[in-house]
Amino acid sequence: MRLKAERKLELKSQLLSALALCTEKFLLSKTSEEMFKETYNIIGKVAHADHIYYYEKDFDTNTISQKYKWSKTENPNESIILQNFTEENLKEIIEKAENKKILNILTRQLDDTFFKNLLETHHIKSILILPLYVEDVFSGFIGFDDCHTEHKWSEEEIYIFQTLANNISSALERNRNQSKIIESEEKFKLITNNIPGTVYLSKFDTFSTKIFLNDQIFNLTGYSKAEFLEHNLSFISLIHPDDKKEVINSQLKNLQSGKALHNTYRIKRKSGEYIWIEEFGDVIKKGDEIEFIGGIYFDITNKKQTEDAIKAKQLAEAASKSKSDFLANMSHEIRTPLNGIIGFTDLLMKTELGEIQEKYMTTINQSAHSLLEIINDILDFSKIEAGKLDLFIDLYDIHKIVGQVFDLIVYESNLKKLDLKLHIAPDVPQYIWTDIVRLKQILINLLSNAVKFTNHGSITVDVVVLEKKEDDICVIRFSVTDTGIGILKQNKKKIFQAFSQEDSSTTRKFGGTGLGLTISNHLLALMESRLQLKSKIEKGSTFYFDLTLKTSAHNTNENYNTDFNHFNTKAVQIPASTHTAKLTFMIAEDNKVNMLLLKTIIKNLYPNVHIYECENGYEALKVFENVTPDLIFMDIQMPIMNGYETAVAIRNSINGQQVPIIAVTAGTEKEERNKCITSGMNDYIPKPIMKGSVEEILKKWLK
């Protein structure tokens, strides 16, 4: 009896010693496999068991599998790892585990189930199962078996083994938590290293000491992580001196008021260059105290440069618009008195003048026209610069276009006794789709230059077809050849630059703004063409351009003769004698000179006419409520109500459908035409107001 007690005491002592050693191994083991290998070997030597094993539950598949097994003796047949048991297969263990109990039983005492057959297959006569719990959830079990005797484990043995099971549960929970932490850290590193920004975690101290940085810190600053984390390089020290104080004060203010950090500033890279960064951050508190600051830096240098470029572009566009608006307004202000000078000198030249008086008046008139051309050039150039010059395409007779241009240049060429020649090839189609105003402007400019720089000889205009394509598309070349002074090879590009002529002496000798060829080239660019030049000094020059145009052998445009008269207003019927006809006109014009000029021309044509004078559109509308004139002359730019608004209001009135409204405009024909049609006007006369154009329009609308 005494010997039995001593043996029992010795076993308990051995088990407790083994348990103490196992506890140390639990604390030091880095993995579960290492833990079981070392502890099971210690316990197995004193436990009087043939096998010790560890089974683990897979919560994804809800199965239980053997993860580790210790055997007292080496037997190849015992190396089989048992896997994927269902809870039904091991229901005896599961039922005990659900009630937080152990299973200590002889195999023969079990019911005839899967579990009993499993034990018998492996020659197990008795078994002890201790469930394991992680976070109070059954997660597996450890087991002891005896294959030689029917061993009933004592309460003391079970107590010690239960302590072992509890230690194993704690170790497993610790290992799983560590694995989760490591996995979480790896995920965090993976995420942070793939974010297109520099993630940081800083202490809340004077130097904002960094305790974590992702790999992007090197790309951002040129410094390695180690220089910040190990050598205490301060990120604050990199901030641009001009930005540092504002950034620090802003961040402290935000942190103290509980706001998130958001700052944009410059930092100095290791290379010495400054870059722009944008910082987002927030605090991590321990209780009420700020312990850490976490956030992210983004390199926004490219974005900042783009923003600066956009701002510069916007400023440039605004400046260009202001310049264009200024030039448009100034040109209107300059044109107005010029139009008066041109109009009245034109009237005066039609009276009986002495030879000297006529010469003086001709000089004044020509000077005014020259100044008007300069203003038009500057305004066109401004529009081109601002990208506001558009083409207005319509169908026109090419012979009439070139013929009209030719007629304008005949007088000047005759004064210099130049031989002016025009050649339009027979295969050139009669009608072309083009912007007549801009095409004439280009040709007039080229012909004017030819006359200006040619002292003797000839000037030839050639129009030929270079290529005929499908759908009536033709490539037509327009060329102007002179026998003038020619252009040096090194100056051929220079003459196409704004405000430039071949050299300064040319400017002094021949005059001009130097804008003509530049404007012509820009207009041709809108037509997908360009000016080209062939020239020899003292032999002459040929300027030419090729246009790809849609053509027609017939006039297919119903609006060719006139596309005004949107309201189908009929001409006013008047008596045969215009001098005795009693007509009523209304003139809406804010400029007194233009008003006087137009009145004078009309009175010369119709002495008995009654004219209502209105200084703005609003006044004209009030007069129209009480008077229905035979015809209205409408200026476009007027105070209070402009010409467009006034025309619309008149057309919307009871008596306003049939009265002819004639626009008086300083704008180019095509640019103004659409606006005039939309607002309800019937026709227009251009400024400067000339007696001939007024007479022609009145004959058309007073029949």
SULSUL-V272533 format. One record per residue. N is the residue number from 0. RES is the residue in one letter. SS is DSSP state (h for helix, s for strand, l for the rest). PHI is phi in radians with two decimals (999 if undefined). BURIAL is 1 if it has 24 or more other ideal C-beta (glycine too) atoms within 12 Angstrom, else 0. Layout:
BEGIN
<<N	RES	SS	PHI	BURIAL> <N	RES	SS	PHI	BURIAL>>
END
This chain:
BEGIN
<<0	M	l	999	0> <1	R	h	-1.16	0> <2	L	h	-1.09	0> <3	K	h	-1.11	0> <4	A	h	-1.16	0> <5	E	h	-1.13	0> <6	R	h	-1.10	0> <7	K	h	-1.13	0> <8	L	h	-1.18	0> <9	E	h	-1.13	0> <10	L	h	-1.07	0> <11	K	h	-1.09	1> <12	S	h	-1.10	0> <13	Q	h	-1.13	1> <14	L	h	-1.11	1> <15	L	h	-1.16	1> <16	S	h	-1.10	0> <17	A	h	-1.08	1> <18	L	h	-1.10	1> <19	A	h	-1.09	0> <20	L	h	-1.11	1> <21	C	h	-1.09	1> <22	T	h	-1.04	1> <23	E	h	-1.11	0> <24	K	h	-1.13	1> <25	F	h	-1.01	1> <26	L	h	-1.30	0> <27	L	h	-1.63	0> <28	S	l	-1.16	1> <29	K	l	-1.60	0> <30	T	l	-2.29	0> <31	S	h	-1.12	1> <32	E	h	-1.10	0> <33	E	h	-1.11	0> <34	M	h	-1.09	1> <35	F	h	-1.18	1> <36	K	h	-1.07	0> <37	E	h	-1.39	1> <38	T	h	-1.31	1> <39	Y	h	-1.16	1> <40	N	h	-1.18	0> <41	I	h	-1.25	1> <42	I	h	-1.18	1> <43	G	h	-1.04	1> <44	K	l	-1.24	0> <45	V	l	-2.09	1> <46	A	l	-1.55	1> <47	H	l	0.93	1> <48	A	l	-2.19	1> <49	D	l	-1.41	1> <50	H	s	-2.46	1> <51	I	s	-2.26	1> <52	Y	s	-2.49	1> <53	Y	s	-2.25	1> <54	Y	s	-1.98	1> <55	E	s	-2.23	1> <56	K	s	-1.55	1> <57	D	s	-1.72	0> <58	F	l	-1.28	0> <59	D	l	-1.28	0> <60	T	l	-1.77	0> <61	N	l	1.01	0> <62	T	s	-2.10	0> <63	I	s	-2.18	1> <64	S	s	-2.34	1> <65	Q	s	-1.32	1> <66	K	s	-1.92	1> <67	Y	s	-2.66	1> <68	K	s	-2.50	1> <69	W	s	-1.95	1> <70	S	s	-2.18	1> <71	K	l	-1.17	1> <72	T	l	-2.11	0> <73	E	l	-1.39	0> <74	N	l	-2.48	0> <75	P	h	-0.97	0> <76	N	h	-1.24	0> <77	E	h	-1.62	0> <78	S	h	-1.50	0> <79	I	l	-1.19	0> <80	I	l	-1.67	0> <81	L	l	-1.59	1> <82	Q	l	-2.24	0> <83	N	l	0.98	0> <84	F	s	-1.42	1> <85	T	s	-1.46	0> <86	E	l	-1.13	1> <87	E	l	-1.20	0> <88	N	l	-1.04	0> <89	L	l	-2.02	1> <90	K	h	-1.09	0> <91	E	h	-1.09	1> <92	I	h	-1.27	1> <93	I	h	-1.08	1> <94	E	h	-1.06	0> <95	K	h	-1.17	1> <96	A	h	-1.09	1> <97	E	h	-1.09	0> <98	N	l	-1.78	0> <99	K	l	1.01	0> <100	K	l	-2.16	0> <101	I	l	-1.62	1> <102	L	s	-2.05	1> <103	N	s	-2.20	1> <104	I	s	-2.64	1> <105	L	s	-1.51	0> <106	T	h	-1.06	1> <107	R	h	-1.14	0> <108	Q	h	-1.44	0> <109	L	l	-1.36	1> <110	D	l	-1.19	0> <111	D	l	-1.34	0> <112	T	l	-2.21	0> <113	F	h	-1.01	0> <114	F	h	-1.13	1> <115	K	h	-1.11	1> <116	N	h	-1.07	0> <117	L	h	-1.10	1> <118	L	h	-1.16	1> <119	E	h	-1.13	0> <120	T	h	-1.04	0> <121	H	l	-1.72	1> <122	H	l	1.05	0> <123	I	l	-1.56	1> <124	K	l	-1.72	1> <125	S	s	-2.60	1> <126	I	s	-2.59	1> <127	L	s	-2.20	1> <128	I	s	-2.04	1> <129	L	s	-2.09	1> <130	P	s	-1.10	1> <131	L	s	-1.98	1> <132	Y	s	-2.26	1> <133	V	s	-2.08	1> <134	E	l	0.95	0> <135	D	l	1.14	0> <136	V	s	-2.06	0> <137	F	s	-1.01	1> <138	S	s	-2.23	1> <139	G	s	2.71	1> <140	F	s	-2.76	1> <141	I	s	-1.92	1> <142	G	s	-2.42	1> <143	F	s	-2.18	1> <144	D	s	-2.34	1> <145	D	s	-2.31	1> <146	C	l	-1.73	1> <147	H	l	-2.00	0> <148	T	l	-2.31	0> <149	E	l	-1.47	0> <150	H	l	-1.72	1> <151	K	l	-1.78	0> <152	W	l	-1.27	1> <153	S	l	-1.30	0> <154	E	h	-1.09	0> <155	E	h	-1.16	0> <156	E	h	-1.10	1> <157	I	h	-1.08	1> <158	Y	h	-1.06	0> <159	I	h	-1.14	1> <160	F	h	-1.15	1> <161	Q	h	-1.17	1> <162	T	h	-1.09	1> <163	L	h	-1.04	1> <164	A	h	-1.07	1> <165	N	h	-1.10	1> <166	N	h	-1.12	1> <167	I	h	-1.10	1> <168	S	h	-1.02	1> <169	S	h	-1.12	0> <170	A	h	-1.13	1> <171	L	h	-1.08	1> <172	E	h	-1.11	1> <173	R	h	-1.09	1> <174	N	h	-1.09	1> <175	R	h	-1.14	1> <176	N	h	-1.13	0> <177	Q	h	-1.11	0> <178	S	h	-1.10	0> <179	K	h	-1.12	0> <180	I	h	-1.12	0> <181	I	h	-1.09	0> <182	E	h	-1.08	0> <183	S	h	-1.12	0> <184	E	h	-1.11	0> <185	E	h	-1.11	0> <186	K	h	-1.09	0> <187	F	h	-1.08	0> <188	K	h	-1.11	0> <189	L	h	-1.06	0> <190	I	h	-1.15	0> <191	T	h	-1.13	1> <192	N	h	-1.34	0> <193	N	h	-1.84	0> <194	I	l	-1.32	0> <195	P	l	-1.33	0> <196	G	l	-2.82	1> <197	T	s	-1.74	1> <198	V	s	-1.51	1> <199	Y	s	-2.45	1> <200	L	s	-2.35	1> <201	S	s	-2.14	1> <202	K	s	-1.25	1> <203	F	l	-1.56	1> <204	D	l	-2.37	0> <205	T	l	-1.05	0> <206	F	l	-1.72	0> <207	S	l	0.87	1> <208	T	l	-1.01	1> <209	K	s	-1.43	1> <210	I	s	-2.05	0> <211	F	s	-2.64	1> <212	L	s	-2.55	1> <213	N	l	-1.52	1> <214	D	l	-1.16	1> <215	Q	h	-1.22	1> <216	I	h	-1.07	1> <217	F	h	-1.18	0> <218	N	h	-1.13	1> <219	L	h	-1.32	1> <220	T	h	-1.90	1> <221	G	l	1.53	0> <222	Y	l	-1.70	1> <223	S	l	-1.38	0> <224	K	h	-1.06	1> <225	A	h	-1.04	0> <226	E	h	-1.14	0> <227	F	h	-1.51	1> <228	L	h	-1.43	0> <229	E	l	-1.83	0> <230	H	l	-1.85	0> <231	N	l	1.01	0> <232	L	l	-1.15	1> <233	S	l	-1.57	1> <234	F	h	-1.13	1> <235	I	h	-1.06	1> <236	S	h	-1.16	0> <237	L	h	-1.50	1> <238	I	s	-1.17	1> <239	H	l	-0.97	0> <240	P	h	-0.92	0> <241	D	h	-1.26	0> <242	D	h	-1.79	1> <243	K	h	-1.01	0> <244	K	h	-1.06	0> <245	E	h	-1.14	0> <246	V	h	-1.15	1> <247	I	h	-1.09	1> <248	N	h	-1.09	0> <249	S	h	-1.12	1> <250	Q	h	-1.21	1> <251	L	h	-1.07	0> <252	K	h	-1.09	0> <253	N	h	-1.16	1> <254	L	h	-1.13	1> <255	Q	h	-1.25	0> <256	S	l	-1.66	0> <257	G	l	1.40	0> <258	K	l	-1.67	0> <259	A	l	-1.24	0> <260	L	s	-1.47	1> <261	H	s	-2.74	0> <262	N	s	-2.40	1> <263	T	s	-2.14	1> <264	Y	s	-2.79	1> <265	R	s	-1.86	1> <266	I	s	-2.24	1> <267	K	s	-1.70	1> <268	R	l	-1.32	0> <269	K	l	-1.04	0> <270	S	l	-1.25	0> <271	G	l	1.79	0> <272	E	l	-1.39	0> <273	Y	s	-1.73	0> <274	I	s	-2.22	1> <275	W	s	-1.61	1> <276	I	s	-2.24	1> <277	E	s	-2.11	1> <278	E	s	-1.98	1> <279	F	s	-2.11	1> <280	G	s	-2.82	1> <281	D	s	-2.72	1> <282	V	s	-1.70	1> <283	I	s	-2.05	0> <284	K	s	-1.80	0> <285	K	s	-2.08	0> <286	G	l	1.27	0> <287	D	l	-1.74	0> <288	E	s	-1.73	0> <289	I	s	-1.29	1> <290	E	s	-1.87	0> <291	F	s	-2.36	1> <292	I	s	-2.20	1> <293	G	s	-2.02	1> <294	G	s	-3.09	1> <295	I	s	-2.59	1> <296	Y	s	-1.89	1> <297	F	s	-2.09	1> <298	D	s	-1.41	1> <299	I	l	-2.03	1> <300	T	h	-1.02	0> <301	N	h	-1.10	0> <302	K	h	-1.06	0> <303	K	h	-1.12	0> <304	Q	h	-1.13	0> <305	T	h	-1.12	0> <306	E	h	-1.07	0> <307	D	h	-1.11	0> <308	A	h	-1.14	0> <309	I	h	-1.12	0> <310	K	h	-1.08	0> <311	A	h	-1.09	0> <312	K	h	-1.12	0> <313	Q	h	-1.11	0> <314	L	h	-1.13	0> <315	A	h	-1.12	0> <316	E	h	-1.14	0> <317	A	h	-1.12	0> <318	A	h	-1.12	0> <319	S	h	-1.11	0> <320	K	h	-1.13	0> <321	S	h	-1.08	0> <322	K	h	-1.11	0> <323	S	h	-1.10	1> <324	D	h	-1.10	0> <325	F	h	-1.10	0> <326	L	h	-1.13	1> <327	A	h	-1.10	1> <328	N	h	-1.17	0> <329	M	h	-1.14	0> <330	S	h	-1.10	1> <331	H	h	-1.12	1> <332	E	h	-1.16	0> <333	I	h	-1.34	1> <334	R	h	-1.05	1> <335	T	h	-0.99	1> <336	P	h	-1.16	1> <337	L	h	-1.09	1> <338	N	h	-1.04	1> <339	G	h	-1.14	1> <340	I	h	-1.08	1> <341	I	h	-1.11	1> <342	G	h	-1.11	1> <343	F	h	-1.29	1> <344	T	h	-1.16	1> <345	D	h	-1.11	1> <346	L	h	-1.13	1> <347	L	h	-1.13	0> <348	M	h	-1.21	1> <349	K	l	-1.57	0> <350	T	l	-1.69	0> <351	E	l	-1.37	0> <352	L	l	-2.14	0> <353	G	l	-1.26	0> <354	E	h	-1.06	0> <355	I	h	-1.19	0> <356	Q	h	-1.06	0> <357	E	h	-1.12	0> <358	K	h	-1.11	0> <359	Y	h	-1.09	0> <360	M	h	-1.13	1> <361	T	h	-1.09	0> <362	T	h	-1.09	0> <363	I	h	-1.08	1> <364	N	h	-1.10	1> <365	Q	h	-1.14	0> <366	S	h	-1.11	0> <367	A	h	-1.13	1> <368	H	h	-1.09	1> <369	S	h	-1.09	0> <370	L	h	-1.12	1> <371	L	h	-1.13	1> <372	E	h	-1.12	1> <373	I	h	-1.09	1> <374	I	h	-1.08	1> <375	N	h	-1.09	1> <376	D	h	-1.07	1> <377	I	h	-1.10	1> <378	L	h	-1.16	1> <379	D	h	-1.07	1> <380	F	h	-1.08	1> <381	S	h	-1.10	1> <382	K	h	-1.11	1> <383	I	h	-1.10	1> <384	E	h	-1.03	1> <385	A	h	-1.45	1> <386	G	l	1.22	0> <387	K	l	-1.89	0> <388	L	l	-1.70	1> <389	D	l	-1.98	0> <390	L	l	-1.67	1> <391	F	l	-2.13	1> <392	I	l	-1.53	0> <393	D	s	-2.67	1> <394	L	s	-1.63	1> <395	Y	s	-2.45	1> <396	D	s	-1.41	1> <397	I	h	-1.12	1> <398	H	h	-1.16	0> <399	K	h	-1.22	0> <400	I	h	-1.05	1> <401	V	h	-1.18	1> <402	G	h	-1.10	0> <403	Q	h	-1.12	0> <404	V	h	-1.12	1> <405	F	h	-1.04	1> <406	D	h	-1.08	0> <407	L	h	-1.21	0> <408	I	h	-1.76	1> <409	V	h	-1.03	0> <410	Y	h	-1.04	0> <411	E	h	-1.14	1> <412	S	h	-1.21	1> <413	N	h	-1.14	0> <414	L	h	-1.08	0> <415	K	l	-1.71	1> <416	K	l	0.97	0> <417	L	l	-1.64	1> <418	D	s	-1.52	0> <419	L	s	-1.75	1> <420	K	s	-2.15	1> <421	L	s	-2.24	1> <422	H	s	-2.35	0> <423	I	s	-1.95	1> <424	A	l	-1.04	0> <425	P	l	-1.06	0> <426	D	l	-1.53	0> <427	V	l	-1.30	1> <428	P	l	-1.05	1> <429	Q	l	-1.23	1> <430	Y	s	-2.00	1> <431	I	s	-2.30	1> <432	W	s	-1.62	1> <433	T	s	-2.77	1> <434	D	l	-1.63	1> <435	I	h	-1.08	1> <436	V	h	-1.11	1> <437	R	h	-1.27	1> <438	L	h	-1.12	1> <439	K	h	-1.11	1> <440	Q	h	-1.06	1> <441	I	h	-1.13	1> <442	L	h	-1.15	1> <443	I	h	-1.09	1> <444	N	h	-1.10	1> <445	L	h	-1.15	1> <446	L	h	-1.20	1> <447	S	h	-1.09	1> <448	N	h	-1.09	1> <449	A	h	-1.07	1> <450	V	h	-1.14	1> <451	K	h	-1.07	1> <452	F	l	-1.77	1> <453	T	l	-2.08	1> <454	N	l	-1.67	0> <455	H	l	-2.73	0> <456	G	l	1.89	1> <457	S	s	-2.46	1> <458	I	s	-2.30	1> <459	T	s	-2.15	1> <460	V	s	-1.88	1> <461	D	s	-2.08	1> <462	V	s	-2.24	1> <463	V	s	-2.36	1> <464	V	s	-1.61	1> <465	L	s	-1.54	1> <466	E	s	-2.75	0> <467	K	s	-1.92	0> <468	K	l	-1.97	0> <469	E	l	-1.24	0> <470	D	l	1.00	0> <471	D	l	1.06	0> <472	I	s	-1.62	0> <473	C	s	-2.25	1> <474	V	s	-1.72	1> <475	I	s	-1.97	1> <476	R	s	-1.80	1> <477	F	s	-1.90	1> <478	S	s	-2.40	1> <479	V	s	-2.18	1> <480	T	s	-2.01	1> <481	D	s	-2.20	1> <482	T	l	-1.94	1> <483	G	l	-1.51	1> <484	I	l	-1.30	1> <485	G	l	1.37	1> <486	I	l	-2.31	1> <487	L	l	-1.11	0> <488	K	h	-1.02	0> <489	Q	h	-1.24	0> <490	N	h	-1.79	1> <491	K	l	-1.12	0> <492	K	l	-1.36	0> <493	K	h	-1.06	0> <494	I	h	-1.18	1> <495	F	h	-1.57	1> <496	Q	l	-1.49	0> <497	A	l	-1.09	1> <498	F	l	1.09	0> <499	S	l	-2.03	0> <500	Q	l	-2.19	1> <501	E	l	-0.98	1> <502	D	l	-2.71	0> <503	S	h	-1.12	0> <504	S	h	-1.17	0> <505	T	h	-1.09	1> <506	T	h	-1.05	0> <507	R	h	-1.17	0> <508	K	h	-1.35	0> <509	F	h	-1.85	1> <510	G	l	1.33	0> <511	G	l	1.83	1> <512	T	l	-1.51	1> <513	G	l	1.34	1> <514	L	l	-1.75	1> <515	G	h	-0.96	1> <516	L	h	-1.21	1> <517	T	h	-1.08	1> <518	I	h	-1.10	1> <519	S	h	-1.05	1> <520	N	h	-1.14	1> <521	H	h	-1.16	1> <522	L	h	-1.11	1> <523	L	h	-1.16	1> <524	A	h	-1.09	0> <525	L	h	-1.13	1> <526	M	l	-1.65	1> <527	E	l	1.07	0> <528	S	l	-2.51	1> <529	R	l	-2.77	0> <530	L	l	-1.33	1> <531	Q	s	-2.21	1> <532	L	s	-2.46	1> <533	K	s	-2.20	0> <534	S	s	-2.70	1> <535	K	s	-2.33	0> <536	I	l	-1.05	0> <537	E	l	1.12	0> <538	K	l	-1.90	0> <539	G	s	2.19	1> <540	S	s	-2.39	1> <541	T	s	-2.22	1> <542	F	s	-1.74	1> <543	Y	s	-2.57	1> <544	F	s	-2.61	1> <545	D	s	-2.00	0> <546	L	s	-2.03	1> <547	T	s	-1.61	1> <548	L	s	-2.21	1> <549	K	s	-1.36	1> <550	T	s	-2.18	1> <551	S	s	-2.69	1> <552	A	l	-1.48	0> <553	H	l	-2.33	0> <554	N	l	-1.41	0> <555	T	l	-1.69	0> <556	N	l	-1.69	0> <557	E	l	-1.11	0> <558	N	l	-1.66	0> <559	Y	l	-1.08	0> <560	N	l	-1.21	0> <561	T	l	-2.81	0> <562	D	l	-2.01	0> <563	F	l	-1.50	1> <564	N	l	0.99	1> <565	H	l	-1.04	1> <566	F	l	-1.68	1> <567	N	l	0.95	0> <568	T	l	-1.20	1> <569	K	l	-1.47	0> <570	A	l	-1.14	0> <571	V	s	-1.35	1> <572	Q	l	-1.45	0> <573	I	l	-2.24	1> <574	P	l	-1.06	0> <575	A	l	-1.02	0> <576	S	l	-1.57	0> <577	T	l	-1.21	0> <578	H	l	-1.27	0> <579	T	l	-1.76	0> <580	A	l	-1.19	1> <581	K	l	-1.75	0> <582	L	l	-1.96	1> <583	T	s	-2.13	1> <584	F	s	-2.01	1> <585	M	s	-2.14	1> <586	I	s	-2.07	1> <587	A	s	-1.83	1> <588	E	l	-2.68	1> <589	D	l	-1.50	1> <590	N	l	-1.62	1> <591	K	h	-1.16	0> <592	V	h	-1.15	1> <593	N	h	-1.13	1> <594	M	h	-1.06	1> <595	L	h	-1.10	0> <596	L	h	-1.09	1> <597	L	h	-1.13	1> <598	K	h	-1.07	1> <599	T	h	-1.08	1> <600	I	h	-1.10	1> <601	I	h	-1.11	1> <602	K	h	-1.12	0> <603	N	h	-1.12	0> <604	L	h	-1.48	1> <605	Y	l	-2.30	1> <606	P	l	-1.03	0> <607	N	l	-1.60	0> <608	V	l	-1.22	1> <609	H	s	-1.88	0> <610	I	s	-2.02	1> <611	Y	s	-1.64	1> <612	E	s	-1.75	1> <613	C	s	-2.27	1> <614	E	l	-1.50	1> <615	N	l	-2.73	1> <616	G	h	-1.14	1> <617	Y	h	-1.12	0> <618	E	h	-1.13	1> <619	A	h	-1.09	1> <620	L	h	-1.14	1> <621	K	h	-1.16	0> <622	V	h	-1.13	1> <623	F	h	-1.13	1> <624	E	h	-1.13	0> <625	N	h	-1.94	0> <626	V	l	-2.31	0> <627	T	l	-1.95	0> <628	P	l	-1.28	1> <629	D	l	-1.31	1> <630	L	s	-2.81	1> <631	I	s	-2.14	1> <632	F	s	-1.71	1> <633	M	s	-2.13	1> <634	D	s	-1.23	1> <635	I	l	-1.52	1> <636	Q	l	-1.60	1> <637	M	l	-2.44	1> <638	P	l	-1.27	0> <639	I	l	1.16	0> <640	M	l	-2.30	1> <641	N	l	-1.39	1> <642	G	h	-1.11	1> <643	Y	h	-1.10	1> <644	E	h	-1.07	1> <645	T	h	-1.16	1> <646	A	h	-1.08	1> <647	V	h	-1.06	1> <648	A	h	-1.11	1> <649	I	h	-1.13	1> <650	R	h	-1.10	1> <651	N	l	-1.48	0> <652	S	l	-1.49	1> <653	I	l	-1.10	0> <654	N	l	-1.73	0> <655	G	l	-1.69	1> <656	Q	l	-1.40	0> <657	Q	l	-1.81	1> <658	V	l	-1.24	1> <659	P	s	-1.18	1> <660	I	s	-2.03	1> <661	I	s	-1.88	1> <662	A	s	-1.30	1> <663	V	s	-1.99	1> <664	T	s	-2.30	1> <665	A	l	-1.67	1> <666	G	l	-1.36	1> <667	T	l	-1.25	1> <668	E	h	-0.94	1> <669	K	h	-1.25	1> <670	E	h	-1.12	1> <671	E	h	-1.51	1> <672	R	h	-1.04	1> <673	N	h	-1.06	0> <674	K	h	-1.14	1> <675	C	h	-1.12	1> <676	I	h	-1.09	1> <677	T	h	-1.05	0> <678	S	h	-1.44	1> <679	G	l	1.77	1> <680	M	l	-1.42	1> <681	N	l	-1.73	1> <682	D	s	-2.82	1> <683	Y	s	-2.64	1> <684	I	s	-2.18	1> <685	P	s	-1.48	1> <686	K	l	-1.61	1> <687	P	l	-1.22	1> <688	I	l	-1.28	1> <689	M	l	-2.01	1> <690	K	h	-1.01	1> <691	G	h	-1.08	0> <692	S	h	-1.20	1> <693	V	h	-1.17	1> <694	E	h	-1.08	1> <695	E	h	-1.11	0> <696	I	h	-1.22	1> <697	L	h	-1.23	1> <698	K	h	-1.08	0> <699	K	h	-1.21	1> <700	W	h	-1.82	1> <701	L	s	-2.16	1> <702	K	l	-1.84	0>>
END
